[in-house]
């Protein structure tokens, strides 16, 4: 799974395709896919960024 996340970090345009259901991740459940998409949501990253400082 970490390889998928790293790949998506390098290819952020794929997140848009995943959100629009124009791409899929083989072997990833719907629940995992929703978690991945949420983790790349800019608002969530900004709100939780304080925990990483």
MDTraj code that builds the backbone (N, CA, C; nanometers):
import mdtraj as md
import numpy as np

residues = "UNK UNK UNK UNK UNK UNK UNK UNK UNK UNK UNK UNK UNK UNK UNK UNK UNK UNK UNK UNK UNK UNK UNK UNK UNK UNK UNK UNK UNK UNK UNK UNK UNK UNK UNK UNK UNK UNK UNK UNK UNK UNK UNK UNK UNK UNK UNK UNK UNK UNK UNK UNK UNK".split()
xyz = np.array([
    [0.0820, -0.1193, 0.0000],
    [0.0000, 0.0000, 0.0000],
    [0.0864, 0.1256, 0.0000],
    [0.1996, 0.1219, 0.0699],
    [0.2862, 0.2398, 0.0756],
    [0.3366, 0.2770, -0.0640],
    [0.3597, 0.1770, -0.1485],
    [0.4040, 0.2056, -0.2853],
    [0.2970, 0.2802, -0.3637],
    [0.1717, 0.2451, -0.3410],
    [0.0607, 0.3140, -0.4070],
    [0.0565, 0.4592, -0.3632],
    [0.0692, 0.4831, -0.2351],
    [0.0669, 0.6205, -0.1822],
    [0.1826, 0.7017, -0.2384],
    [0.3009, 0.6437, -0.2413],
    [0.4170, 0.7139, -0.2950],
    [0.3972, 0.7476, -0.4422],
    [0.3405, 0.6547, -0.5174],
    [0.3158, 0.6789, -0.6593],
    [0.2146, 0.7920, -0.6775],
    [0.1096, 0.7899, -0.5979],
    [0.0087, 0.8948, -0.6072],
    [0.0650, 1.0305, -0.5667],
    [0.1555, 1.0334, -0.4711],
    [0.2194, 1.1596, -0.4323],
    [0.2976, 1.2192, -0.5476],
    [0.3553, 1.1345, -0.6303],
    [0.4340, 1.1805, -0.7446],
    [0.3461, 1.2099, -0.8655],
    [0.2228, 1.1617, -0.8652],
    [0.1305, 1.1775, -0.9778],
    [-0.0054, 1.2237, -0.9261],
    [-0.0105, 1.3439, -0.8729],
    [-0.1309, 1.3954, -0.8084],
    [-0.2507, 1.4055, -0.9023],
    [-0.2282, 1.4116, -1.0318],
    [-0.3405, 1.4190, -1.1251],
    [-0.4246, 1.2917, -1.1211],
    [-0.3664, 1.1827, -1.0770],
    [-0.4420, 1.0581, -1.0660],
    [-0.5473, 1.0649, -0.9564],
    [-0.5255, 1.1468, -0.8560],
    [-0.6238, 1.1629, -0.7486],
    [-0.7538, 1.2181, -0.8067],
    [-0.7433, 1.3141, -0.8959],
    [-0.8622, 1.3693, -0.9608],
    [-0.9347, 1.2622, -1.0387],
    [-0.8610, 1.1807, -1.1115],
    [-0.9225, 1.0725, -1.1885],
    [-0.9901, 0.9706, -1.0979],
    [-0.9298, 0.9432, -0.9845],
    [-0.9902, 0.8509, -0.8888],
    [-1.1191, 0.9093, -0.8320],
    [-1.1178, 1.0377, -0.8009],
    [-1.2370, 1.1035, -0.7471],
    [-1.3510, 1.1013, -0.8479],
    [-1.3177, 1.1182, -0.9756],
    [-1.4177, 1.1217, -1.0823],
    [-1.4550, 0.9822, -1.1312],
    [-1.3979, 0.8804, -1.0698],
    [-1.4234, 0.7405, -1.1066],
    [-1.3811, 0.7099, -1.2504],
    [-1.2784, 0.7822, -1.2984],
    [-1.2241, 0.7585, -1.4322],
    [-1.1012, 0.6697, -1.4270],
    [-1.0589, 0.6362, -1.3065],
    [-0.9460, 0.5450, -1.2851],
    [-0.9782, 0.4617, -1.1619],
    [-0.9098, 0.3501, -1.1509],
    [-0.9293, 0.2657, -1.0335],
    [-0.7961, 0.2066, -0.9925],
    [-0.7921, 0.1572, -0.8711],
    [-0.6729, 0.0926, -0.8184],
    [-0.7050, -0.0554, -0.7986],
    [-0.6420, -0.1398, -0.8758],
    [-0.6668, -0.2840, -0.8686],
    [-0.6191, -0.3365, -0.7337],
    [-0.7047, -0.4136, -0.6687],
    [-0.6696, -0.4734, -0.5411],
    [-0.6943, -0.3844, -0.4208],
    [-0.7532, -0.2665, -0.4444],
    [-0.7824, -0.1727, -0.3359],
    [-0.9340, -0.1713, -0.3161],
    [-0.9778, -0.1938, -0.1937],
    [-1.1215, -0.1949, -0.1659],
    [-1.1772, -0.0528, -0.1725],
    [-1.3084, -0.0433, -0.1793],
    [-1.3748, 0.0871, -0.1830],
    [-1.3443, 0.1676, -0.0569],
    [-1.3420, 0.1009, 0.0562],
    [-1.3101, 0.1675, 0.1828],
    [-1.1676, 0.2227, 0.1809],
    [-1.0726, 0.1429, 0.1331],
    [-0.9333, 0.1881, 0.1228],
    [-0.9213, 0.3035, 0.0244],
    [-0.9931, 0.2941, -0.0876],
    [-0.9891, 0.4002, -0.1875],
    [-1.0408, 0.5312, -0.1294],
    [-1.1509, 0.5244, -0.0563],
    [-1.2043, 0.6456, 0.0066],
    [-1.1053, 0.7043, 0.1064],
    [-1.0364, 0.6196, 0.1800],
    [-0.9357, 0.6674, 0.2758],
    [-0.8194, 0.7345, 0.2032],
    [-0.7778, 0.6769, 0.0934],
    [-0.6675, 0.7343, 0.0147],
    [-0.7084, 0.8705, -0.0397],
    [-0.8266, 0.8783, -0.0996],
    [-0.8737, 1.0050, -0.1562],
    [-0.8855, 1.1108, -0.0472],
    [-0.9388, 1.0731, 0.0664],
    [-0.9530, 1.1669, 0.1785],
    [-0.8173, 1.2162, 0.2262],
    [-0.7191, 1.1278, 0.2280],
    [-0.5861, 1.1674, 0.2759],
    [-0.5198, 1.2698, 0.1842],
    [-0.5610, 1.2718, 0.0577],
    [-0.5045, 1.3685, -0.0363],
    [-0.5891, 1.4944, -0.0469],
    [-0.6994, 1.5005, 0.0264],
    [-0.7846, 1.6182, 0.0260],
    [-0.7092, 1.7327, 0.0925],
    [-0.6941, 1.8429, 0.0232],
    [-0.6114, 1.9542, 0.0711],
    [-0.6609, 2.0102, 0.2042],
    [-0.7913, 2.0200, 0.2226],
    [-0.8441, 2.0753, 0.3472],
    [-0.8069, 1.9884, 0.4659],
    [-0.8140, 1.8592, 0.4493],
    [-0.7802, 1.7682, 0.5584],
    [-0.6327, 1.7803, 0.5920],
    [-0.5473, 1.7880, 0.4909],
    [-0.4039, 1.8008, 0.5160],
    [-0.3719, 1.9306, 0.5873],
    [-0.4394, 2.0395, 0.5499],
    [-0.4120, 2.1673, 0.6147],
    [-0.4573, 2.1673, 0.7599],
    [-0.5721, 2.1071, 0.7864],
    [-0.6234, 2.1040, 0.9228],
    [-0.5385, 2.0184, 1.0137],
    [-0.4881, 1.9082, 0.9609],
    [-0.4126, 1.8157, 1.0452],
    [-0.2623, 1.8433, 1.0432],
    [-0.2189, 1.9398, 0.9636],
    [-0.0741, 1.9640, 0.9517],
    [-0.0128, 2.0090, 1.0838],
    [-0.0904, 2.0673, 1.1721],
    [-0.0381, 2.1107, 1.3004],
    [0.0142, 1.9972, 1.3842],
    [-0.0344, 1.8779, 1.3621],
    [0.0107, 1.7631, 1.4384],
    [0.1501, 1.7170, 1.3967],
    [0.1952, 1.7578, 1.2795],
    [0.3238, 1.7111, 1.2274],
    [0.4387, 1.8061, 1.2584],
    [0.4078, 1.9185, 1.3175],
    [0.5145, 2.0162, 1.3432],
    [0.5832, 1.9860, 1.4736],
])
top = md.Topology()
chain = top.add_chain()
for i, resn in enumerate(residues, 1):
    res = top.add_residue(resn, chain, resSeq=i)
    for name in ("N", "CA", "C"):
        top.add_atom(name, md.element.get_by_symbol(name[0]), res)
traj = md.Trajectory(xyz[None], top)
